[in-house]
Amino acid sequence: MGLFGKFAFSDGRWTRGGPTAVPFLLVDVHDSRIATIDHWRADASGGRFFLGYEPRIYFEEPDASPPVDVDAEAEGFAAWAREATGSELDPAEVRPLLASPEGAPPADESVELTVDRLAALAGLPPLEWPTEADGYAS
């Protein structure tokens, strides 16, 4: 089984659970196959996208999540990174990391690897993933 957990980046650091300030990035991992990414800026704008698979594809339930406009979300995440870290991020670098709205398999075996790649692009410090004893389902 995979990792289940919620991680937030705010105030320049990663924490388990919810964010402590705005701007923030919230990463909610489900079984190492889906990561829901919520990003919010100081002006209360933000967005949501998925890494790995979109829930509607993974669970084979069309109503589990609306299809994501990956181009708009890549642009929005690049704007978030510029505000949160000062990184100049090309949305074209973000786009391939997002879950395919058509259901194509992800490039990485687990979403933790994709989260690591996304964080590095955005200039975030590495996320310290929990061990199997404190975050993985058995």
C-alpha positions in Angstrom: 0.0 0.0 0.0 1.0 3.6 -0.5 1.4 6.8 1.5 -1.6 8.7 2.8 -0.9 12.1 4.2 -1.4 15.9 4.1 1.6 18.2 3.9 1.7 22.0 3.7 4.3 24.5 2.6 3.9 27.9 4.2 6.1 30.4 6.1 9.1 28.9 4.3 8.8 25.4 5.6 6.9 22.1 5.2 4.6 20.8 8.0 2.2 17.9 8.4 -1.5 19.0 8.2 -2.7 22.4 7.3 -0.9 25.6 6.3 0.0 28.4 8.8 0.1 31.4 6.4 -0.7 32.6 2.9 0.7 32.0 0.3 0.7 28.2 0.8 0.9 24.9 -1.0 -1.1 22.0 0.3 -0.3 18.5 -0.9 -2.8 15.7 0.0 -1.4 12.3 -1.0 -3.8 9.3 -1.5 -2.1 5.8 -1.7 1.0 7.2 -3.5 -1.2 7.3 -6.7 -2.9 10.7 -6.4 -1.7 14.0 -5.0 -4.2 16.8 -4.8 -2.3 20.1 -5.0 -3.9 23.3 -3.7 -2.1 26.5 -4.0 -3.2 29.9 -2.7 -1.6 33.3 -3.1 -1.8 36.3 -0.7 -4.6 37.9 -2.8 -6.8 34.7 -2.2 -6.4 33.5 -5.8 -5.3 30.0 -6.3 -6.1 26.7 -7.8 -6.2 22.9 -7.6 -4.7 20.2 -9.8 -3.6 16.6 -9.4 -0.4 14.6 -9.8 -0.5 11.0 -10.7 -4.1 10.5 -11.7 -7.2 12.6 -11.5 -9.6 11.1 -9.0 -12.3 10.6 -11.7 -9.9 8.5 -13.7 -8.3 6.6 -10.8 -11.6 5.6 -9.2 -13.4 5.3 -12.5 -16.1 7.7 -11.2 -16.7 10.6 -13.5 -18.2 12.7 -10.7 -15.2 12.2 -8.4 -13.5 15.4 -9.7 -14.0 17.8 -12.5 -11.5 17.6 -15.4 -8.6 20.0 -14.8 -7.6 22.7 -17.2 -3.9 21.7 -17.0 -2.7 24.7 -19.0 -4.5 27.2 -16.7 -3.3 25.3 -13.6 0.3 25.2 -14.8 0.1 29.0 -15.3 -1.4 29.5 -11.9 1.2 27.4 -10.2 4.0 29.3 -11.9 2.4 32.6 -10.6 2.2 31.0 -7.1 5.9 30.0 -7.2 6.9 33.5 -8.3 5.0 35.0 -5.3 5.9 32.3 -2.7 9.6 31.6 -3.6 10.6 34.2 -6.2 11.2 31.4 -8.7 10.7 32.2 -12.4 9.0 29.0 -13.4 8.0 28.2 -17.0 4.5 26.7 -17.1 5.7 24.4 -19.9 7.9 22.7 -17.3 5.0 22.2 -14.9 2.5 21.0 -17.4 4.0 17.5 -18.0 4.0 16.8 -14.2 0.2 17.3 -13.9 -2.2 14.3 -14.1 -3.5 13.7 -17.6 -7.1 14.6 -18.0 -7.3 11.8 -20.6 -6.0 9.3 -18.1 -2.6 8.6 -19.5 -0.4 6.8 -16.9 2.0 9.1 -15.0 5.7 9.1 -15.7 6.6 8.5 -12.1 5.9 5.3 -10.2 4.7 7.2 -7.1 3.3 10.7 -6.7 6.0 11.4 -4.0 8.5 11.4 -6.8 6.4 13.8 -8.9 5.8 16.1 -5.8 9.6 16.2 -5.3 10.1 17.2 -9.0 7.4 19.9 -8.7 8.9 21.2 -5.4 12.4 21.4 -7.0 11.0 23.4 -10.0 9.3 25.8 -7.7 12.4 26.4 -5.6 11.0 24.7 -2.5 13.1 22.8 0.1 12.7 19.1 -0.2 9.8 17.5 1.6 10.8 14.9 4.2 8.5 12.0 3.5 7.3 9.9 6.5 8.5 6.4 7.0 6.2 3.5 6.5 5.5 3.4 10.2 3.9 6.8 10.3 2.3 7.4 6.9 1.8 4.3 4.8 -1.2 2.0 4.8 -0.6 -1.6 5.7 
